[in-house]
Amino acid sequence: MPQLSFDLAPTVAPAPARVPAKAVVAKPIAVEPIIYTVRQLIAELRQHVEGAYTGMLHVEGEISNCRPAASGHIYFTLKDGDAQLPVVLFRRQAVLLGFKPKDGMAVEARGKISVYETRGQLQLIAESLRPRGEGVLQMAFEQLKRRLKAEGLFDRPRKPLPPFPQCVGIVTSPTGAALQDIIQVVRRRHARLNLLVYPAVVQGAQCAASVAAGIRWFNAHPERVDLILIARGGGSLEDLAGFNDEALARVIAASELPVVSAIGHEIDHTIADFVADLRAPTPSAAAELITAAQHRIEERVMGLERRVLRAAEYHMLRARQRLQRLSAEQVLARVQDAVGRREQRVDELRFRLSAAVDRRMRNRANRLAALETRLRRHDPTLRLTLANRRLANADARLKRLAGEITARRQARLLHAGARLEALSPLAVLNRGYAIIYLEGEARDGLESSTGEATILRDAGVAEPGNTIRARLARGSVRATITETVTK
């Protein structure tokens, strides 16, 4: 088996060698440490583990903390002393198991080792699972037996066999020795009994379905037979595995006709035997049981008569003996004993009443405490406190929003004032420009600004001798035109 080991001890640098005093010692080169993320380290460890254990591993131990999941996967832990190993059995392998894993079961798991990165833990991904010390078929048989017994399928009322059947339906292999044994016994004991055979497979994977089909067919034709006989010769547990099927057991239990099970030898027991109305140790014994009513009827009647007479004589003798032993002291003792038992019963009922009253008082006290807790939880003071806190938070938010809105409006106002200042004519005049007005009436080509002066835009409109007024950044001046230049 390959082994994987990791040296996690810190690396120790070797001691420096002694050098002469005049020798030049080279400075050591600093090596930066490798920094892993958790995911990188776990992924690298997983690669190391899966690379070292490439083959299938067989691990045995005891199942602990078994947890079947709703997805069909099964999670459990294999323990061996203080050591433990998590194991996961996925649904596609779990459905192939012939038994149900449970805590405390010793098993052998076959699978591959891996690392579950989400938790950073070592685990075994199982491909198969088999119990140790007990066969799979036997374990599956015992588990199914316990489950059906707990369900009450074995304790249901049994249907009585007809005392004088006219025809018996046999579900068996037409070429098997079991059928020949039944025929021989019936010919010897009751030759007039009719046998109707339903050919079925009594071994292998098709056994359970084939036998169940035969039982359904006879129940669908109840006028043909009076009872059903399931017969098969002896064999190993694997040979009889088809009669340990749950579906077949439910078909037998649901049969309207009485079912007799004659499977294997006397030491063989199957699930079909437990649910049938009558179990016979062998097919020959089943034939004898079925024909018992016709065989030696007179002997049976005489034997029953003798048993009745002996029983009557025995009961009469016992009655006489009791009558002789009966006395006044014994009667008194019995009365006192009966009174003592009644008093004991009264004390027991009194104790039970006291315990019930205490239990009820505790329940009421717990309920009262729960109601008080709920009442405190719905206290108006707490609600008012929460409302005041929400109101204070809302007021703070309102003030904050008002401040933000005021700041934005002020910023917009300052921005608009700056733009207005930039577009103002006075700003142009401050840079040395002037507005020229021609005083007098407006003329063609001049835009009237006031009733007495117009803005002069074209030098060709003005004439020498006209009076003009120049508006400056600060104040204005008047002048007389002496010359005009149009270029």
Secondary structure, DSSP 8 states (H G I E B T S, - for coil): --------S-----------TTS--------------HHHHHHHHHHHHHHH--S-EEEEEEEEEEEE-TTS-EEEEEEETTEEEEEEE-HHHHTT-SS---TT-EEEEEEEEEEETTTTEEEEEEEEEEESSS-HHHHHHHHHHHHHHHHTSSSS------SS-SEEEEEE-TTSHHHHHHHHHHHHH-TT-EEEEEE---SSTTHHHHHHHHHHHHHH-TTT-SEEEEEE----TTTTGGGG-HHHHHHHHT-SS-EEEEES-TT---HHHHHSSEE-SSHHHHHHHHTTTTTTHHHHHHHHHHHHHHHHHHHHHHHHHHHHH--HHHHHHHHHHHHHHHHHHHHHHHHHHHHHHHHHHHHHHHHHHHHHHHHHHT-HHHHHHHHHHHHHHHHHHHHHHHHHHHHHHHHHHHHHHHHHHHH-HHHHHHTT--EEEEESS--TT-EE-SSSEEE---TTT--TT-EEEEE-SSSEEEEE-------
